[in-house]
Amino acid sequence: MNTTNYIKLGILILGTVTLASCGGDKKAAQQGPPPATPVTTYTVSDQEVITTDSYPGVVVALNEVELRPQVGGYITAIYIKDGQKVTKGQKLYEIDRTKYIAANNTAKANLAVAKANRDKAKKDADRYTRLAEQDAVAKQRVDYALTDLANAESQVAAAQAQVSSAANDLQRSIIVSPLTGTIGISQVKLGALASPGTTLLNTVSSNNPIAVDIAVNQAEIPRFVRLQKNTAAVKDSLFNIQLQDGSIYTGQGHITAIDRAVDPQTGTIKVRISYPNAEGKLFAGMTVNLKALNKATEHELVIPYKSVIEQLGEFNVFVVGDSSKAEARIVKIGKQFDKSVVIKSGLKQGEVVVVDGVQNVRPGAVVTTAAPDAGQGAQSTAGAVKK
């Protein structure tokens, strides 16, 4: 009896397991493949790309002169106020002129004496020459007279040089502005002793126009050379200045000079861009950020930046291929601007990439594609084309 019951129980358990197994297989068969992943896609296209490059810059005066005296002495007069506007030739400083006036007067007196001696020597030479023609005097005496005249002429020339030098020193005791512009804060006070060529009195500079110096990587030299030579290109590629307070100075800048050599330590070259500065908003020595529009010479492939996945230093995108399957593709990216990025290699025009939902996609997964709405499409291409 007990044995029979055990046999029945075993048959019942085996049947239950068999039915459960068959039911599980049917359920698995009914589930089928996993559902497609919903994503938003973007069709790769080539566009005219205009990006903005930023360069640290320093404002410099195009015309700037340090004022140092050419003669020495005590400062006896200061004719200007610190920071005022000055014009070319305007009197700025005066150095004690007493000894220079005396030296000038002495030089003039010496010149007068030399001229008198020359006139006397000339008369003697003329007289002895006439007497020699009459054989009334020895020719040797005529030679002496002509030599005395030549010496007297040399003395006159030397005296004239002394007068010129003394006059220059007297003139240089008054320091005048070499250009029209703005003068800085005086470095000396009344009564200070100024040494020729060493004492800095002040600095005067012209602030309109003014310039900004930037350091450009040597790889960009051909681009800036083209901008310097091509007037139309300069107009298309505006150079704006961002000041430290965040405001933008939008004066029309143009390249005035590219330095003669690349700095071997940094691999950069200095580029100078000139700006009008009639309102005086730019001051020499200011540090700014120069914003330069960079227009690509050819159309480039552009996609939304959020479609790019970075892994271990490589950039990948999911490309929707046949049967709506997503495949991972390694790409090389270029410049990023707004919400878009330039693709240098890895994609072709017309291919479709996953944009939204990329974090849910796995290689080989089937995706449900939909074109981006108007707002997203506008965001993904903003700034790419300049109308």
C-alpha positions in Angstrom: 0.0 0.0 0.0 2.7 2.4 1.0 4.7 1.4 -2.1 1.8 2.1 -4.4 1.2 5.5 -2.9 4.9 6.5 -3.4 4.7 5.5 -7.0 1.6 7.6 -7.6 3.2 10.6 -5.8 6.3 10.3 -8.1 4.1 10.1 -11.2 2.2 13.2 -10.1 5.4 15.3 -9.4 6.9 14.2 -12.7 3.8 15.3 -14.6 3.7 18.6 -12.8 7.3 19.3 -13.7 6.7 18.3 -17.3 3.6 20.6 -17.7 5.5 23.5 -16.0 8.4 23.0 -18.4 6.1 23.0 -21.4 4.3 26.1 -20.2 7.6 28.0 -19.7 8.7 27.2 -23.2 5.4 28.5 -24.6 5.7 31.7 -22.5 9.2 32.3 -23.7 8.2 31.7 -27.2 5.3 34.2 -26.8 7.6 37.0 -25.4 9.9 37.1 -28.6 12.8 39.5 -29.1 13.2 42.6 -26.9 11.4 45.7 -27.9 13.1 48.4 -30.0 14.8 51.2 -28.1 13.1 54.6 -28.8 15.7 57.3 -29.8 15.9 60.6 -31.7 18.2 60.7 -34.7 20.0 63.2 -36.8 21.1 63.0 -40.4 24.7 63.9 -40.9 25.1 67.0 -43.2 27.9 69.3 -44.4 27.6 72.9 -43.5 29.4 76.2 -43.7 31.0 76.3 -40.2 31.9 79.6 -38.5 33.3 79.2 -35.0 34.7 81.8 -32.5 38.3 81.4 -31.3 39.4 83.1 -28.1 42.9 84.4 -27.5 44.3 86.1 -24.4 45.5 89.6 -25.4 47.2 92.7 -24.1 46.3 96.2 -25.2 49.3 98.2 -26.4 49.8 101.7 -27.7 50.8 102.0 -31.3 52.8 105.2 -30.5 54.5 105.4 -27.1 57.6 107.3 -26.1 59.5 107.4 -22.8 60.7 110.9 -22.0 64.3 111.0 -20.8 66.4 114.2 -20.8 69.3 114.6 -23.2 71.0 117.0 -20.9 71.5 116.9 -17.1 70.4 119.3 -14.4 67.7 120.1 -11.8 64.0 120.2 -12.9 63.0 123.9 -12.7 59.6 123.7 -14.3 56.8 121.2 -15.0 54.3 122.6 -17.5 51.7 119.8 -17.6 49.4 117.9 -15.2 49.5 114.1 -14.8 47.3 112.3 -17.3 46.4 115.3 -19.5 46.2 115.5 -23.3 49.2 116.9 -25.0 50.0 118.0 -28.5 53.2 117.5 -30.5 55.8 120.1 -29.6 54.1 121.2 -26.4 56.4 122.1 -23.5 56.5 119.5 -20.8 59.5 119.9 -18.5 62.4 122.4 -18.1 65.9 121.7 -16.8 68.0 124.4 -15.2 69.1 126.4 -18.2 71.7 128.7 -16.5 74.8 126.9 -17.6 73.4 126.1 -21.0 72.6 129.8 -21.7 76.2 130.7 -20.6 77.7 128.0 -22.7 75.7 129.2 -25.7 76.8 132.8 -25.2 80.4 131.7 -24.8 80.3 129.7 -28.0 78.8 132.7 -29.9 81.6 135.0 -28.6 84.3 132.5 -29.6 82.8 132.3 -33.0 83.0 136.1 -33.4 86.6 136.1 -32.3 87.4 133.3 -34.8 85.7 135.2 -37.6 87.7 138.3 -36.8 90.9 136.4 -36.9 89.9 134.8 -40.2 89.2 138.2 -41.7 92.6 139.6 -40.5 94.3 136.5 -41.9 92.5 136.9 -45.2 93.5 140.6 -45.5 97.2 139.6 -44.8 97.1 136.9 -47.3 95.7 139.2 -50.0 98.2 141.9 -49.3 101.2 139.6 -49.4 100.0 138.0 -52.6 99.9 141.4 -54.3 103.3 142.2 -53.1 104.7 138.9 -54.3 103.3 139.7 -57.7 105.5 142.8 -57.7 108.5 140.9 -56.3 108.3 143.1 -53.2 108.1 140.2 -50.7 109.5 136.7 -50.5 107.2 133.9 -51.7 107.8 132.2 -48.4 106.0 135.0 -46.6 103.0 134.5 -48.9 103.0 130.8 -48.0 102.9 131.7 -44.3 100.0 134.1 -44.8 98.0 131.5 -46.7 98.6 128.9 -44.0 97.5 131.4 -41.3 94.3 132.0 -43.4 93.6 128.2 -43.6 94.1 127.8 -39.9 91.7 130.7 -39.2 89.1 129.2 -41.4 89.4 125.9 -39.5 89.0 127.8 -36.2 85.8 129.5 -37.5 84.4 126.0 -38.5 85.2 124.7 -35.0 83.6 127.7 -33.3 80.5 127.2 -35.5 80.3 123.6 -34.3 80.6 124.8 -30.7 77.7 127.2 -31.2 75.6 124.5 -32.8 76.3 122.1 -29.9 75.6 124.8 -27.2 72.4 125.8 -29.0 71.2 122.2 -29.1 71.9 121.7 -25.4 70.0 124.9 -24.6 67.1 123.7 -26.7 67.1 120.3 -25.1 66.9 121.8 -21.6 63.2 122.2 -22.6 61.5 118.8 -23.0 58.6 118.9 -25.5 56.1 116.2 -26.4 57.2 114.1 -29.4 53.6 113.3 -30.4 50.0 114.1 -29.8 48.4 111.9 -27.1 48.1 111.4 -23.4 50.9 111.9 -20.9 51.2 109.6 -17.8 52.0 110.3 -14.2 55.2 112.3 -13.7 58.1 110.3 -12.4 60.0 113.4 -11.1 59.2 116.4 -9.0 60.3 120.0 -9.1 64.0 120.3 -7.9 64.8 116.7 -8.8 68.2 116.0 -10.4 67.8 114.5 -13.9 70.7 112.6 -15.5 71.0 112.6 -19.3 69.7 109.4 -20.9 68.9 107.6 -17.6 66.2 109.5 -15.6 62.7 108.6 -16.7 60.6 111.8 -16.6 57.3 110.5 -18.0 55.7 108.5 -20.8 53.4 109.9 -23.5 51.4 107.7 -25.8 48.7 108.0 -28.5 45.6 105.9 -27.6 43.7 106.4 -30.9 44.2 104.1 -32.7 45.3 101.4 -30.2 46.1 97.8 -30.7 45.8 94.3 -29.1 48.7 91.8 -29.2 47.8 88.1 -29.2 49.9 84.9 -29.4 48.8 82.7 -32.2 49.9 79.0 -32.6 52.2 78.5 -35.5 49.7 76.2 -37.2 47.4 79.2 -37.6 49.9 81.4 -39.3 48.6 80.8 -42.8 45.1 81.8 -41.7 46.2 85.1 -40.2 48.5 85.9 -43.2 45.4 85.5 -45.4 43.4 87.7 -43.2 46.1 90.4 -43.2 46.3 90.4 -47.0 42.6 90.0 -47.9 40.5 93.0 -47.0 37.3 91.2 -47.7 38.3 88.4 -45.4 39.0 90.8 -42.6 35.5 92.2 -42.9 34.0 88.7 -42.8 36.2 87.7 -39.8 35.5 90.3 -37.1 37.8 90.7 -34.2 35.9 91.6 -31.0 37.4 92.3 -27.6 35.9 91.0 -24.4 36.9 93.2 -21.4 37.4 92.0 -17.9 33.9 93.1 -16.9 32.4 90.8 -19.6 31.4 93.6 -21.9 32.3 93.4 -25.6 34.2 96.1 -27.5 33.0 95.8 -31.1 35.3 98.3 -32.9 36.3 97.2 -36.4 39.8 95.7 -35.9 42.3 94.8 -38.6 45.6 93.1 -38.5 48.5 95.6 -38.7 51.5 93.4 -38.1 52.6 89.8 -37.8 55.9 89.3 -35.9 59.0 88.3 -37.9 59.6 85.0 -36.1 58.0 82.3 -34.1 59.0 82.0 -30.4 60.7 78.6 -30.2 59.9 78.3 -26.5 56.1 78.5 -27.0 55.6 77.7 -30.7 53.5 80.9 -31.1 53.9 84.1 -33.0 52.7 87.6 -32.1 49.9 89.2 -34.1 48.9 92.9 -33.6 45.3 94.0 -34.3 44.5 97.7 -34.5 41.3 99.3 -33.2 39.8 102.8 -33.3 39.6 104.1 -29.7 38.0 107.6 -30.0 36.0 107.1 -26.8 39.1 106.0 -24.9 37.6 102.7 -23.6 40.9 100.8 -24.2 44.0 101.6 -22.1 47.5 100.4 -22.8 48.3 97.4 -20.5 44.8 96.0 -20.2 44.4 92.3 -20.4 41.5 91.2 -22.6 40.1 88.2 -24.5 40.1 88.6 -28.3 37.2 86.8 -30.0 38.0 86.0 -33.6 35.4 84.5 -36.0 36.9 81.5 -37.8 35.2 80.7 -41.1 36.1 77.3 -42.5 37.4 77.4 -46.0 35.3 74.4 -47.0 32.0 72.9 -45.7 32.4 70.4 -42.9 30.3 67.6 -41.4 28.4 68.7 -38.3 26.3 66.7 -35.7 24.8 67.5 -32.3 27.5 67.2 -29.6 25.3 65.2 -27.3 25.3 62.3 -29.7 29.1 61.8 -29.0 30.2 59.3 -26.4 33.7 59.6 -24.9 35.3 56.4 -23.7 39.0 56.0 -22.8 40.0 59.0 -24.8 38.1 57.9 -27.9 34.9 59.4 -29.3 32.1 57.2 -30.5 28.6 57.6 -32.0 25.8 55.1 -32.7 25.0 54.9 -36.4 21.6 53.6 -37.4 22.2 51.0 -40.2 20.2 48.3 -41.9 17.1 46.9 -40.1 17.3 49.9 -37.8 20.2 48.4 -35.9 22.6 50.7 -34.1 26.3 50.2 -34.5 29.1 52.0 -32.6 31.4 54.0 -34.7 34.7 55.7 -33.7 34.9 59.3 -34.9 37.5 62.1 -34.8 35.9 65.3 -33.7 36.9 68.9 -34.5 35.8 72.2 -33.1 32.8 72.3 -30.8 30.5 75.3 -31.0 27.2 76.0 -29.3 25.6 72.5 -29.2 27.2 71.1 -32.3 30.6 69.6 -33.1 32.6 69.2 -36.3 33.4 65.6 -37.4 36.8 65.2 -39.1 36.5 61.5 -39.9 34.4 58.4 -39.2 31.1 59.6 -40.7 29.7 60.3 -44.1 27.1 62.8 -45.3 23.6 61.3 -45.1 24.3 58.7 -42.4 22.0 58.7 -39.4 23.3 59.0 -35.9 21.5 58.6 -32.5 21.1 61.8 -30.6 18.6 61.5 -27.7 18.4 58.1 -25.9 22.0 57.2 -26.8 22.6 56.1 -23.2 20.1 53.3 -23.6 21.5 52.0 -26.8 23.7 48.9 -27.0 25.7 47.8 -30.1 23.4 45.8 -32.4 20.2 46.9 -30.7 17.2 47.7 -32.8 16.1 51.3 -32.4 12.9 53.2 -33.2 14.0 56.3 -35.0 12.3 59.7 -35.2 13.5 62.9 -36.7 14.2 65.7 -34.2 11.6 68.3 -33.7 12.1 71.8 -35.1 13.3 73.3 -31.8 15.9 70.5 -31.3 17.1 70.7 -34.9 17.6 74.4 -34.6 19.6 74.0 -31.4 21.8 71.3 -32.9 22.8 73.5 -35.8 22.9 76.9 -34.1 25.9 78.9 -35.0 27.0 76.6 -37.8 25.9 78.7 -40.7 26.3 82.5 -40.9 23.4 84.0 -42.9 
